[in-house]
């Protein structure tokens, strides 16, 4: 037998036992009630109110690492209710919950807070309440992989602080309905900082106010829907410079906020990367989704994060990923990974947001794929394909890409590189690059400023391509192992089948005999003849450059 790519078979195993070993699935993790309180997006105490608007108004004391203030929730009732849930980590104190000028009772369990109103909130009514809180938010030790506030100093010893909370949840530093299914339509973010410092948050700077004690308040208005983990504070002695980009929807403002010691480097690095990025992303995915709020890059004391209209940047003004090429092809050394990747999330993650974090592949697979499309835009299709192929070195095939629902848990980190390679296989199957571009651009239009599920994305692909691609998505997203293409030559006849977990799995794949052109075959899970003249076990080739699959040949 001949073996290809990531399918590893122990010597001496038969085909059936080897395939069975490869297709084993990991045991499910155990979850607690706290996980359900955090992750259950369908809880009646959450679905009873539809968020319209937040006003987050906080004061940061960097020296004491202390945060205090309030958040106003404005909502529309989806049914009659007297009780609802919002979220705030237990190490932060809820001082009071105010409704119509009076304090109302609340209780806490884990990181959930339950508010009881004095009378029934009627379906369809628009109401509001304000949560007053204070405390020392969790300090992120390894942001952005863990969550909380990041504290550092600039070259002059001045405070430099940023938030990063994807995954762990925005309620690690501010009170909100901490799930992705319900986004506010707009938001005001007010951050008060000590004299001499600035805050840069999402949206556009509406007002700067010097307070009586010398502190400064910065008001940032967000005009578009925003998910809670994107809401950001960035505090430092920033310097500002800007530019504009003539994009598909007109003039887009580009604003850059950097530390004084990084100003010269930032001007060079941002000029080299931002406009080419926007040109590529708009070409493949449609207009930048937040023209009303502009585009910003902000110096961050961590690697980076896709905060909507306020992208955090910490790649040390180097090309690649901290100077390294994740694909090991050389193509990743020619551009700044964090600028391209985190900005790509403006389309996938910020414009299109998954309702449950279990479906985060929609954010990460498409955004990782956008890297190869950027390489293609800059250096040609072959370069983009080589970059994508090189990313397979990072894939582990350890567990399903889709995580368990309702418990605020992501799936495998393979959602990045394996998910991107899956999308490229769909492009290969479609075999029409113009239609593929149209399909990608249509995603942004169809799900503009919406929260979505995996099922919605798959249905969109099925409808737009006229194919049932569900088994392909299921195999790559819901199972850890790769599909294996088994091929045999029996009495001069080539036979082929797929060995896969997904029921009814079938996928067109390109094969050829050496020296000939590739052609598509469409095996099922039954061993069936394939029309490939002159095929022998030694001269059949599968297009494993564009397909991330295992191959077994007898």
N, C-alpha and C positions, 0 to 999 in steps of 0.2 A: 504493500500500500504506500501511496505517496501522500505526504501531509503538507498542508499549506496554512500559513498564518497562525492564529492564536488557538487553534484546537490542539490540545496536547494529549496524546494517547500514550499510555504506558505500554512498553514493549510486551507483546504476547496477548494483549486483550483482543477479543473478537470485536467485530464491528458493532454488534448489538450492545455488548457490555461496555465498550468504550463510549458509545453514544449515550448510553444511560448514565454513565458516570459524569459525562460532560453536562447533561441536562438536569442534574440535581439542583434543587433550589435551596437557599438558606432558610433556616428556621425563622419564623416571625418573632419580632421583638416583643417584650412585655411592656405594656403601657399602664399609666396610672390615671386616676381621676383628674389630677392636675393637668395631664396631657390633654384630656378630653375637654376640660374647661377652656384651655388655651386654643385647641385646634378645631373644635366642633363649630363649623360655620353655620350649621343648621339648627343650633339651639334656639328655642323660641324666645329666650331672653336676649338674643342678639338679632334675630330676624324681625322682631316686633318693631324695630325702628330703622329707618333708612337714612343714613347720614347725608346731610346737605352741605354743612360748613363747619369748620373748626376755626377758633381763634386761640392759638397757643401763645401765651404771654408769660415768659419766664425771665428770671434774673440769674446769671451765673457768677459765682464767686470762685475764680480759678484757684486762689490760694487755699481755700478751705474745701475745694472740690464739692461745693454745695450748690444745689439748684432749688429754686423756689418759684412759685407762680401759680398759674391756672390754665385750664383749657375749657373753652366754651364749646359745647356740643349743640349744634342746631340740626334738627332732624324732622322727618315726616313719619308719623305712626302708620305702620302697615296693617295694624289690627288694634282692637281695644286691649289695653294692658295697664297694669299698675306697677310692674317690676321689670327692670332691665339689668343687663350686665355690661360693664366696661372693664378695662384691664389696666392694672398698674402693679409693677413688681412689689413684693411684700416688704422690701427694705426701704421703700419710699412711703412717707406718711400721707394719707388722705386727711387733710385738716377739716374739710367740710365739703358737702355737696349742696349747691345752692340752686333752688328752683323758685322762680317768681319772688325773689328777694328773701326767701326763707330757707333755712337749713332743712334738709330732709334726711331721714334715716338711711343708713347703709350698713352692710355687713361685708366681711372679707373671707375668702377661702382661697388658699394658695395665692396666685397672682390675679385672681378675679375679684371684682367688686360688684355688689348687687345693691341697686338703689330701689327704694320703695317710695312711690309718689302718694301724696295725700288723697288724690282722687284718680279715677280712671282717665288715662290718656286715650282719646277717641281716635279711631281709625281715620286717617286722612288729615288729622290736625298737624300743624307745624308748631313744634315746641322747642324749648332749649333749656339746658341746665349747665352749670359751671362747676368744675371740679377744682378745688384749691388743694395744692400739695406742696411737699418740700422733702428734702433729704439729700443724701449723697448717692447718686446713681452708681451702679456697678462700673468699675474701671475696667476697660477692655485691655487685656494684657497682650493680645495677639490679633488685634483688628486687622482686616475685616473678618477674620475667621471666627472670632468670638465677638461678643457684643457689649456695648456700653459707651462710655465716653473715653476718649484718648487724650491724655495730658502730656504735653511736651513743652519745649522752649525753643525759641528761634535763636539765631546766632548772637543776638544782643541780650539774651536771657529773659525775654518777654514771654508771657504765656502764649501757648499755641494749643488749642483745644478743638476736637472734632467729635461728632457722633458717628457711630457705625453700628447698625443693629439688625441687619437682614438675618432672618432665620430665628435668632433668639427672640426678636420682637421689639417693636418700637416702645412698648410699655415698660421696657427696661429703663427708660428715662422720661417718658411723658405719658399721661393718661389718655387712652383712646380705645376705640373698638379694635382690638389688636388681631385683625385677620385681614386677608386680602380681598375677600368677596365684596366688601362694601367700601367704596371710596367716596370721600367728600367731593362735591362738585367744584369747590374752591376753598381757599384757606388764607388766613392772615397769620403770619409768624412774627412775633415781637420778641426780640431778645435784648436784654439789658446787660451791658458789660462794663467793667471798670474803665475809667478815663484812659485814653491812649490806645484802646483796643477797638476792633471792629468785629461785627458779626456779619457773615455772608450766609444767607439761607436761600431757599428755593424761590423762584419767581422773580419779580422786579422790586427793586428798592423803592418803597413808597415815601418813606419819611425817616429822617434822623432827628432825634430829640435829645438835647442835653438836659438832664434832670438836675434838681436842686443840689443833690449830693455829689455832683460832678460826673456821675455815671452817664453812659450814652445808650439810648434805646434805638434799635434799628427795626423798622417795620418792613416786612417783605410780603407782597401780595402775590398769591398763586391763583391764576385765573382758570386753570385747567384742573380736571380731576387728578388726584394724586393718591398713591398708596402710602400707607403709614410708615413703612420702613424707609421710604425715600425722603421723608421730612428730615431736614438736617440743620444743625448749627455748626458753624465753622468760625472760631474765634481766634484772632491774632492781629498782629500789627501789619495788616496786608497793604500792599500797594496795588493799584488798579491800572490796567490798560485794556484797550478794547479794539474791536474791528467790526466789520459787517461782512455778511456773505449773501450774495444774490442767489437765492435758492428757488425752488419750484413754487413757493408761495410768496415770493417777493424778498424783501430785505430782512435778513435774520441778524439780530444783534449778537455779537460774540464778546463776552466780558470775562476777563481773566483777573483773578485775585491771588497774588503770590507774596511770599515773604520778601523783604528788601534784598536779602542776599541771593535770591533766586531770580531776580528780575531779568537780568541779561540772558540767562539760560532759558528762561520761560519764553521770552520773545522769540528766540530762535526755534525752540522745540515746538511750540504751539503753531507757529507759522508754517512749519514743515509738515505738520500732521493734521490740523483741524479741518482746513478747507478741503484737502483731498479726501478726508474721511467723510465729510458731509456730501461731497459730490458722489462718492461711491454709494453711501447708504441711501441717499435720495434716489439714485438711479435704480437700485435693486429693490428698495422697500417703500418708495414713495416719499412724500414731503416729510421733513422733520415735524414731529407731532405737536410741538409746543412753541410755535412762532410767537404766540402772545406772551409767553413767559421768557423767551430768549434762551440762549445757550451760554453756560458758564463752565469754566474750569477753575478749581480752587485748590491751592496748595494744602495738602493734608499730611498729618503726622502718621499716616498708615498708607498701605499700598494703593488703595483706591476703592471707590464704590459708585454705583450708578445713580446717585441721588438726582432725581428728576430736575432738569434745568439748572443743576448745581453740582456737576460731576466732580467728585473728590479725586484728586490726582496726587500720587505719591511714588511715582516710578523713577524718581531721582534724575529726571531729564536724560534718560538713557533710552536707546532703541532696544527692542526686544522686551522681554519680561525681566526687569532688573538687569538688563544687559545680556540676557540669555535668550536663545531661540527655542521655544517649546517644541517646535517641529523638527529641530536638528537638520533642517534642509538649507539653511542660509537665508531663506526668504523672510523669516521672522526677525532677522537682524536689521531690516531696512526701514523699520517704522516702530513707533512707540506703542507697545502692546496695550498699556492701560488706557491711553487716549482712544484707541480704536475700539477695544473691547467694551469698556465701560460706557462709552458714547453709544455703541451699538444697542445697549440696553434701553436707550430712549425709545426705540421702536419695539423691542421685545423685553418686557418686564415693566416698563413704564407706560407706554401706549397700550399695549396688550399685556394684561396682568392676569395670572392664573388665580382662580378663586381659592384654591387650596394649595398650600406649599408643596404638597405631594406631586403636583403637576409642574414643578419648577423647570422641567425639561424645556417647556415652551420658552422660558426666559433664556436658559443657558445654551440649549442646542442651537437655536436660531442665531444667538449672538456669537457663539463660537464659529458657526458657519459664516457669519458676516465677516470674520477675519479673512477667510479664504477668498471671499468675494472681493474684499478690499485688495488683496494681493492680485487677484485677477484683473481688477480695474487698473491697477498701477503697472502690472508686469505681464499681463496676458493670462489666458485660461490655463495653459499648461502649468504656469507657476502657481496659480491658485490651487490646482489639483495636487501638485507636489506638496505644497504646504499642508493641505488637508490630510493627505496620505501619511505625511510625516508625524502628524499628531496622534496617530494610532499607537505610538510608543508609550503614550500616557494612559491607555485604556487598561482597565483591570478585569472587566467582566466578573465582578465580585458579587453583585446583587442587582435586582431590578432598578431601572432608572426611575420609574414611578414609585414613590413611597407609599406608605399606608395612609389612608385618608382619615381626616377627622382628629388627628393627634399632633398636628403641627410638626411633621417630620418629612424631611426630604428623602429622596431615594439616593441611588449611587452617584458618586461624582462623575461617573461615566456619562452623565447628562451633558457634559461639555463635549468631549472629543468623540465619543461613540455616537452621541446624538447628532453631531455635525456630520459625521460620516454617513449616518442613516439618511439625512436629508440629501446629501450628495448622491446617494444611490437612487433616491426618488427622481432626482434630476436626470440621472443616467437612464432610468427606466422610461421616463417621459420622452427623452430623446428629441427635445425641441426647446432650445435655449430661450427663444423668444417667448414661448408660452410659459416657460418656467419663470422668467422674469415677471411676466404679467400675473402669474399665480402669486408670487411673493408680494408684489405691490398690492394685489387685491386683499391680502391678509390685513394690511394696515387700514384699508378702507372698510372692509367688512366688519372688523372688530375694533374700530377706532374708539379709543378711550373707554374700552370695555374690560370687564373681567370675564374670563373664559374657563372652560374645562377642556381636558384632553379630547373628549368626545366631539366637542364643537370643532376643534382644529382638524381632527381626522375626517369628520363629515365634510368640512370645507374642501380638503384635498380630494376626497372621493368625488364630490360634485364637480369640481373644477377640472379634474383629469378624466372623468368618465370611467374610472377604474375603482375596483374595490381594493384599496390599499390597507384596509384594516388589519389583515393578518401580518403584514410587514411591520406596521406600527406596534402591534401587540407583541411580536417576537422580540423586537429591539427595545421596547420600553417596559414590558411587563415581565420579562425573563432575563436572567443574567447571561445565559449562554448564547453563542452565535448559532444561526442555522448552519447546518453542514450539508453541502452538496455532495452526495455520493454518486459516483459515476463508475460504470462497469462496461467492459466490452465483452459481449458474449456472442460467439459465432459471427464475428465481424459486425455486430450490431451494438451501437452505443446505447446504454440504458442509463437513466438518471432519476434521482428522487431527492427531495429535501428531507432531512432529519431535523425536526424542530419541535418546540414546545407548543406554539400557538396552534389551536385547532384549525384544520383546513388550510395550513400554511401553503402558500404558493407565491413565487416571486419570479418575474422574468429576469434572466441573467444572460450575460454575453459570454459566449464560448467560441472557440475556433480551433482548427488544426494549425500547427505551426506553418507560418508562411502565408496563411490565408487571412481574410477579413473576419472580424468578429460578426457573429449573428446572434439574435436573441432566441433563446429557448425558454419555455415556461414549465418547468417541472412541478409536480405536485408531491405529496408525501407517498405516492405509489410509484414503484419502479416501473418506468415506461420507456419505450423506444424514443430516441432522439434522432432527428434527421441531420446527421453530420457526416458526410461521406468521408471514407478513408480514415476514420478515427481509430486510433490505437491507444493503449494505456500510456504510451510514451510521447504522443504528439498532440494530445488534447490539452488546450490551455483555457483556463477560466480567467475572466477579467477581474483579478483580485486587486488591481490598482484602483478601480472605481467601486468595487464591491468589497465590503468588509464581511467576509464569510469564511467558514472552514471548507476545505475540499478534501474528499477521500476518493482516491482512484484505485481501482483494481484492474 
